[in-house]
Amino acid sequence: MVKERGQKVIASNRKARHDYTILDTFEAGVVLVGTEVKSLRMGRASLVDAFGQVDDGEVWLHALHIPEYVAGTWTNHEVRRKRKLLLHRKEIERLIGKTKESGLSLVPLQMYFKDGYVKVELALARGKKAYDKRQDIAKRDAQRDIQKAYGRALKGRR
């Protein structure tokens, strides 16, 4: 049997980059049951309300929505159960220190298959204020105007 190669994105949390300032990212494995994996292979998951939390030296992912597997039976999984994340001990200790001392959050950015295994890209993030969001939008608009002007200058137009 041929093993899967490469990376296939299942779900991404686009709003996270808008609402949070991303300081650091980690790749973590996820402990799942069989019907969850089958549902994920169909590309069904939502990271919208999901968040990470450190409890007793373990990292857990809460409120991740994986819908029930359509062809499942009575052995189907709970839709929004908490799921354990697999990280190295040094990464967990670092996350414990950062989340306790400075009020940072653990936010999942995307979920994907990597060589057949389900992985989550977890970000250490700080929430943005309204004025931070406005500044980001202004920078993006200014950069877009600069690119347009540069493109017109290259074509010889004003």
N, C-alpha and C positions, 0 to 999 in steps of 0.2 A: 504494500500500500504506500502511495506517495504522500509524503508530508507536505503540509502547506508551507509556502514561503512568502515572505513579504508582509506588508501591512495593509489591512482593510479597515477603514474607519466605520464604526457602527453608529455612533452618536457624538455630537459635539455641543458644547455649551457656549454659544456665541455671545450670549449676554454677559457671561462672566468677565470677559475682557473689557466690557463697557462699564460694569459695576465695580470692578476691583482693579487695583494696581497689582500686577503679578510680580512677586519678588523672586521666587525660585520655583522650579518644577521638579517633580519626581515621577518615575514610572513605577507603578505597583501592579502586582498580580491581584486577581480577585478570586475568592473562594466561592464557587457556584455549584448548584445542583444541576442535574442533567437537563431538565426541562427549561431552565434558564438559558443554558448554552444553546439549545435548539431555537428558542425564541430570539436570541441574539443573532444567530446565523441567518434568521429571516430579516435582520436589520431593524428590530423593534426594541427601542430603549429610549428613555428620556432622562437627561441630566439636569433638567430645569431647576428643581428644588433640592437637588442632592448636595450634601456637604459631608466633609470628613470630620472625625472626632477621635481623640486619643483617650482610651479607657484602659487602665491597668496595664500599661506597656504594650497595648495592641492598638492598631489603627482600624477604625470601622467606617464604612461608607453608609450613611443614613439617607433615606428618602429617595433612593435610586429606583426609578419606575421601570421594571421589566414586565411587560404584559404576559398573561398566561399563555402557554404554548397551546395553539389551537387544537392540535391532535392529541393533547395530553389527556390523561385519565384522572382518577382521584388522587394520583401522586403529584399533581401539579403544585408549583411553588406559590408562596405568598408574593403578591405583586410588589409591595414596598417594605420588605424585611431589611434589617441591617445586615450588611455583608462585610466580612473580614477582608482587609487588604494585606497583601504580603509585601513587606519591605525588609531591608537589612536592619539589623539592630542599631547600627550607628545612625541610620536615617531616622529611625523611630525616636531615638534619644534626642536628635537634633530638632525634630518636630515637636517633641514634648517641651523642650526649652523655649522654642520660638513662640508656640501658641500660649504658653503660660505667662511669659514675661511681657510680651509686647502686644497682646491682644490681636494676633493675626488669625486668619481663618484658613481652613483647608477646603479648597474648592476644586471639584473635578472639571477639567477642561474638555477632555474627550475620552471616549472609550473605543477601543479598537482591538482587532485580532492581530497578533504579531507571531508569526510562525506557528499558528494554530492555537495559541494561548490568548485568553482575554486579558487585556491590560487596560489600566486607567492612568491617564496623565493627570496627576494631582498637583495643584498649585498652592504654594504658600502665598496668601494674598492679604492685602489691606483694603478695606472698603473705601471707595471714593466718595467725596462730598460732591454736592451739586456743582460747585464752581470748578472742581477738577474736571468734571465731565464737559463743562462748557469750554474750558481751555483746550481739551483734547479735540473737540469738534472744530474749534477755531484754527488750531494747528493743521488739522487734516484739510480744511477748506483752503487755507493759505498754501499748503503744499500742492493741492490740486490746481490752484490758479497759477502757481509758478510753473508746473509741468505743462499747462496749456500754453502759457506765454512762450516757454522754451520751444515747444513743438511748432508754434506759429513762426518763431524766429528762424528755425531751421528750414522751414518751407519758403521763407522769403516774404511772408505776409506779416502784417502788424497786428 
